[in-house]
Amino acid sequence: MKEVAIIGAGITGLTAAWKLQQEGISVRVFEKKNQPGGSIRTFEKEGYLVEEGPNTLQLSNQEHEEFLKDLGLENELIDTSPAAKNRFLVRYGAPLAAPLSPLQFLKTPLFSKKAKCRLLLEPFILRPNYKTEETLANFVRRRLGQEMLDYAINPFVGGIYAGDPEKLSLQYAFPKLYRLEKNYRSLILGSLKLRQRKKREGTLYKTRSVSFKSGLQALPIAIARDLGEQLTLNANIHQITKLNKWQISWSDNEGNSHKDLFDAVISAVPATSLRFIDFGITSEHPLDFLSEIYHPPVASIAMGFRKENIPHDLDGFGMLVPAKEPFRILGTLFSSSLFPNRAPKNHILLTTFTGGTRMPGNAQLAQDELSELVMKDLSTLLSIKAQPVFQHTTLWQKAIPQYQIGHGQYIEKMKAFEDKNPGFFIGGNGRDGISLSYCLEAGDRLSQEALQFLKK
C-alpha cells in the first residue's frame, strides 16, 4: 500500500490526511506539539470559553458542510447569533455600525457625502494594464477612494491580517478582489454578475460563520480521532532525504531516533517551521527563503466582565479600529455575543487584538502594561467602568504571514522546489491563504495532488 507522510497537524495537514485516508491511502501525520490543531486552541476556565487563535470558521461552499457532516460534527455546529449581525467600525472615537444595505449606506454617518458619491463612480473606472503588482491600498484608492481605504479597508485588513494595506499585495492577499476586477472590470457589477452566474449554475451558497459548542478545537480533535494511530504527536522532524523513496528522520519525545520511508511527503507546516528542516544527506536548507516572509507578533487578550458594567448593547460581531483613530488596539470581538456559552450567566467575554504590523511592540508588552493598554481603549470605546473579573492572554510571536508586494516570488520558488522534487508537496498559510476555509481547501488540494502523483 502507498504511504504518505504529512508534516504538521494543523487543519491543512489534518484535512489532507483525512482525505487521503478516505481514498485508501495509508498516511502518517507528524506533529511537533503535544496536540493537533496548529493555531486552533480552545481554552476553558471559570465558565469562560476562549479561542486563543481563530475565533470562527467560515463555510464558503457545500463541500465544507459535507466534510463536517462526515466528521460527525453536524450536531455540534453553531452559527453566529442573529443578534450579532452588526459590524462596528470606529470613527470619531466611537464604534458605529457599518451599513448592511444600500439604504443604510446612504444614511450612515460613517462616511462623508463625498465618499458616498465617490463610491458611485466605481462601475465606470477602467481596469489597469496589470503590468506591475499593485498594493491593496492603491487598488482601493483607485476604485473606491481614500476615505473608504482609511475607514473601511484599513480596519478590515487590521482585523484579518493584522497587516498594512499599503504593503499587502492585492493579487496574493486578496485574490478574489483581484479576479473580480480582472474578469468583470467593476467590483459592484462583477459581484452582481458573479452572483447571477452562480445562481444559474446552482452553485450559489450563502456563506456561514460558525463554531462548535465546545469551541473550534472540536474540528482538529474530530479529524485526529478518525486518524487514530496514524497521527504521531511530539515528533521532531530532523531530515528529509530523497532515496528510492522519501526518508523521514525524526525523534519522539523520549529522544528515540527513527527513520521511515514514504512514497510522498506533504508539508503543511508554517513557513517559519519548514525553513529549518534539513534536506538531503548534505543537510541543505533549500527552503530557507521562506524566512523572508514577515510574520508580525499579535497578542490576543480575552477579558470577562459583569454584564452590568458594560452599557453598550454589544449587538454585533465586534468592532475594528482604523489606524487613523487614536487607539492602540486593532479591534475587539464580542465573543459572548457571537456564540452561546462563551461566558457565565450575566457575564460578557470580549477578545481584543493588538500588535501586528501597525504596532508590533504592543504585543510584546508585559502583562500589566498590556492589560492597561487594552482597558484604556475599551473604557473609552465601550464606556466600561469596572476592571475585568477574568483575563487570559495569548501571544503569537509569529502570527500571520504577510502577503506583501513580491509574495509571488515565494510561491514560484515553492513550485520550483516541487518540480525539482516530485512527490514533495508544499501547503500551509504562507502559500494557500490564512483563513480556516482556505486551510480546508488547501488540504483538499494537497490530497488531490498527492493522489494523482501516486497513481502515476
N, C-alpha and C positions, 0 to 999 in steps of 0.2 A: 504494500500500500504506500502511495505517495505521502510524504510528510512535510509539513511547512512549519518553520519556526517563525514566531511572531514576537517581536521585541516591543514591549510596552503594553500594559493592561489598562490604558485609558480607553475611552469609548471607541476611538478609531480602531485600535488593536483588538479589543474585545468583539466588536461588530464583525471585523474581518474574520476572526477566528470562528465565530458562531456561524457565519455564512458558509465558510469552507467546510465546517463540520457537517452542515446540512447537506452538502454535496458529496459526502462520503470521504472527504479528505482528512487524514489524521493531522492534528495540529498540536503544537506545544507553545504556550504563551509564557514568556519570561518577563517577570515584573520585579524591579529592584526594590520596591517598597513592600510593606507587610500587608497591604490591602489593595484591591483593584479599584479602578475608577479614575486614576490620574488626578486632575484638578477638581473632580466631583467629590466633595466631602461634606457630609451632613453631621452636625454636632447637636446633641440634645442635652439640656441641663435645666433643672428648676422649672420645667414646664415650657421652656423656650426651645424651638426647633430652628437652628441656624444653618444656612448654607454658607460654607466657607469659600466656595468657588462660585460656579454658575448658579443662578437662582431660578431660572426657568428653562424649559426645553420647548423650542418652537417646532411644532409639527407642520411641515410645509407641503406634505403630499400624503396620499392614501397609503403608500408603501410604509411610511413611518408608523402609521397606526397599526397596520398589519404586523409589523415587526414587534411592536409592544404586545399585541394580542398573542403572538406566537410565544412570547416570553412569559405569558401568564400574568401580565401586568394590567390587563384591561380593567379589572375592578379596582385597581389601586390608583388609576389615573384620575387626576382632578384638574379641572380648568381654572383659570384665574376667575376670581369672583366678579360677577356683573357689576357689583358696587365699585369695583376698582377700574372703571372704564376710562377715567380721565388720565391724561399725561400732563404733568405740570412742568412749565419752563419758568425759570427765574428771570424776572425783569423788573426794574425799578425797585430792587431789593425785596421782592416778594414772589412767591410761586403763583403763577397764573395758569389756568387751564388752557392747554393747547386746543385749537379748534378741531372738531371731529367731522365737520361738514362744511360745504361751501358757504352756507348761510352764516355759520358760526365764524368762519374765517373773515367774512366781511364785517362782522360786529366786534371781533376780538380786539382788546387793547394791546395785545402782544406786539403787533406790527403797525407801523405807521401807514397812512393812506398812500404815501409814496411807494412803500414796499409792496402794498397790495396791488397797486396799479402796475408796478414793475413785473409782478408775477404774471399778469395777464398777457405780457409780451412774449412769454416763454414759447408758445407754439409757433411764433414767427421767427425765432432765432435760428440761423443756419448752423449746420454742423461744421466743425473744423476739418482740416485735412488729415488729422491724426498722424502727422509726421513725427511728432515728439510726444513723449509720455507726459501726461497732464496731472497736476495735483488735484485733489478733491476740491480744495479751496478755489482754485482758478476756474474749475468746471462750474461750481455753484455761483460764483460771481458772474460768470458769463451767461448762465441760463436763468438764474433766479435773483441775482443782485446781492450787494454787500450785506444788507440788513438780514436777509434770510440766512446768509452764512454765519453772521455773528450770533443770532438769537434762535436759530433752529438747528442748523447743521453742526455748528461748533459744539453745543452741549450734547447733541446726539452722538457725535464722534467721541466725546469725552466719556459718555456712558457705555459705549460699545467697545472701543479700542483703548480707552484712556489715552487717546492719541491726539495729534495735531493735524487738522485738515490741510494746513499749509505744507505738510511733508508727506502725507499719505498719498499713494498712487491711486487714482481713480480706477484704472484698469484692473489692478490686482486687489485693492482693498474693498472696492465696491463694483465688482464686475457686472452685476445686474444693471446698475445705472449706466455703466459704460456701454453695454449691449443695447440698452433701451434707446439711447441717443443714436448709436451707430445704425441700428436696424430701422428705427421709426422716425428719426430726426428730432422729435419733440418728446419730452418726458410725459407731459399731460396727455397728448394724443396717443403716444405709444402705449401708455398704461391702459387707455380705453381700448385700443386695438388688440392688445395682448389679451385682455380680459375677454373680449368678444371671440377671439380665436380659440382660447381655451374652452369657452362655453360651447362653441360649435363642435370641438373635438371631444367634449365630455371630460376634460381634464381639469376643469375649474375646481379649485379646492380652497375652502376658507381656512386660512392659517389659524392654528390654535397655539396659545401659550399655556403650557401645562407643567405640572409637577406630579408628585406621588404623595400619598397620605403620610408616608414616613420620610419624605424628602427625596431629592434627586438621586441619592446614593442607592435607592432601590433598583435603579436601572443597571449599574455595573454589578450589583450583587446578584441580580437575576441572571445575567449572562454568565457570571462566574459559576453560579450553581449549575447551569447546563453544561459548562465546560468540564466541571469536576476536576479530575486529576490531570487534565491537560493544561491547567494553569499552575505555574510554579512561581510562588512568591519568594521574596528575599533572595532573588537571583541576580548576581552581578556578572554582566557580560564583559569579558576581557578582550576577546579577539574573535574576529570573523575571517575565515580563510576559505578561499575557493580552491577545492581539490577536484576530485571527480564529482563530489557533491559539495555543499556548503557545510563547513565545520564551525560549530559554535563552541568556544571555550568559555566556561563560566564556573562560578563557585557559589555554593549555598551559604546560608547564614552561619554554618558551623565551620566554614573555611575549607570544606572539601572541594577539590577541583574536579571538573567534568569536561568531557569533550563528546559532543553528539553531532551526527551527520543529518542533513536535511536536503530535500530536493529543491527547496526555495526558501527565501527569507523575506519577511515583511518587516520593515521598520516603521513603527508607529509611535516613536518617542519624540519629545520636543527637539527642536533644532539644537538647543543648548546641551542636550544629552548625547545626541547622535555624533556630534563632532569629536567626542572624546574616545569613541570606540576604535580600537586598533584593527586595521585591515591587512590581511596577508601576513606571511611569515616575517616580513621586514617591519611589521608594526607601523605601517604608514597611517596617516590621517587625511585621506583624500577629501573628506567632507568637512575639513576644518573651516572652510569658507562660511559655513553656517553660523560661526561665531560672530560674523559681521551683522547679523540680523538683530536689531535693537529690541530688547525686552525690558521696558521700564518697570520699576517697582510699584506695586499697588498695595495699599492697606485696606482691608475690609473690616469695618467696626460695627458690630451688631450691638444695639442698645435696647434694653427693655425699660418701659416707663409705665406708671399707673395711668390708665386712660384719662382719669380726671385732670391730669397735669398737662394734657395736650389739647388746647382748644380747637385746633384745626380738625376738620372732618376726616382728613386723610382718605378721601374718596377717590383714590386713584392708584395707578401703578407705582408712582413715585415722582420725584422732581429731579430735573437736570439743571446744572448751573453753567451758564456761558462763561467763557474766560473773561469777558468784559465786565462781569459783575464782581464786586469787591468781596469775594468769598474764597475760602481755601479748600472747600470740598468739591468733588466732581459731581456728586449727586447722591440722592438717598432713595432707597426702595422702601415703600410702605409694606413691609413683609407680611405683617399680620392682616393687612387689608387684601393682599393678593390671594392668600390661601388660608383655609381654616386651620386651627390648632397649631399656629405658629407661636402663640403666646398664651400664658394662663388667662383665665377669665378676668375681665376688666383690666387687662394689661395690653400694651402695644409693643410691637417689635419693629424697629427701624434699622435698616442696614445701610451704612454710609461708606462711600469710597473716596479716597484721597490719594494723591501721588500722580502716577502716570507721567507722560511727557510734559504735562503742564507744570507740575511742581513735584518732581521726583523726591526731593528732600523731605516732603511731608510724610511720606510712607516710612521713612527711616527714623522718625522721632521716637523718643522714649514714650512709654505707655501713658504717663501722666500728661505730657505735652500733647500727645495725640488726642487724648480724651478731651482736653481743654479746647483744642482747636475745633474738634467736631461739635462740642456743646456750644461753643460761641456762635457758630454758624446756624446750628439747629435752633438755638434760642431766638435768634433774630428772625429766621425764616418761618418757623412754626410756632413762635411765641411760647416755647417750653420754658417753664419757670423752675421746675424741680430737676434734681440730678437723677440719672438712671438708677434703677434698682437692680439691673443686670447688665453685664457687658462681656463681650467676647470678641477678641481681635485676632485677625489672621493677616500675616504679612506674606505677600508673594514677592520675593526678591527679583525674580524674572517672570513677570506676569504674562503679558500679551505680546506676541510678536508684531512688530510694526511693519506693515506692508508699505514701505516708503518708496519714493521715486527710485527706480533702479532695481526693485524687487524681482523683476522679470529675469535678471541675470542669475539669481539663485535658483529660480525654477528651471531655467535652461541647464544649469550645471548639475542639478539633481537628475534631470532627464538624461544628460550625457553620461552620468555615472551609471544609471540603469542600463543604458545602451551598451556600455562597455562591460557590464557585469550582468548578463542575462540571468534571470532568476532572483534578482535582488530588487525589491520594490520599496519605494520611499513614500510615506504619508506623514501625517501629523499637521498640527495647526500652523506650521511655518510654510506649508505648501497648499493645503486644501481649504483654508478658511478657519476662522476662530470660533464660530458658534457651534453649539452642540449638534444642530441639524446638519451643518457641514461635516462634522465628525462622523455622523451616521452615514452620510453619502460617501465620505472618504473610505470608510470601512467597506462599503459595498464595492466601490471602485477597485480597491486593493485586492479584495477577494476574487473579483472577476478577472483581473489581470493575472493574478497568480494561477487561477484555474485554467485560463487559456494557455499559459506557459506550460503547465503540467500536461495538458492534453497534447501539446506538440511533441 
